[in-house]
Amino acid sequence: QVQLVESGGGLVQAGGSLRLSCAASGRTFMSMGWFRQAPGKEREFVAAIGWSGGSTYYVDSVKGRFTISRDNAKNTVYLQMNSLKPEDTAVYYCAADPTRGGSRLREYAYWGQGTQVTVSS
């Protein structure tokens, strides 16, 4: 079975850093990405990365602070989050698709269960 497992979330002070990991199993994916959902908000796109790792995309609010990367040998995607802000507080979800990708939820066939990121002020 396909499974995506996130890890690395936690509580951090504003300005701090966290590195999220998402280990996938069952198959490989052309595109992998991260979404997040804050209380009372819809799930939103954060970042995505293509197979080769050369194509990356970010929502404007995290550009310059977050970096997405992947290790295909480990079938794992990472999200390095620096200069964290309280508004980054959310459950972060890993997403993956074997044939396509993008910034829309419907473009990803598989999802992890999420990892909580809390940034205190």
Steps between C-alpha positions, in 0.01 A plus 500: 500500500602860443577684819638844580624566852592848617735580786693791643220720622500657841498817704748774416541866583458765235818531297591139554529214255352158441560236238207287396544163335256288305594141432301340222463130434324280250601688186692798369354839417564753227394785723503542874387794703390651825169653602392642832179564683460744785199501733198644325680513166490292185793281414744706296794433275845562645762351270551239229793332330539303179672167448848634433484754779579779258149640488370642824201718575395690810211702622604864525473511877783248548738598220847565633424320825401145402691259279358181355727215396480129430712190516372256243719217626312524828170602338489786746413867472614765746390847594761714670322782677703796621403832655174352613213729583191443714290509184683188384324305774300223336479131435737429214407228253721322255351432159620298202387403153654247262428689177435867569521774756421859573347732754152351505387234743338300222834463323628265770376146534664411830518677833666459834318538829669824594746631756432792731720808483446759770691828502476705816548874523 
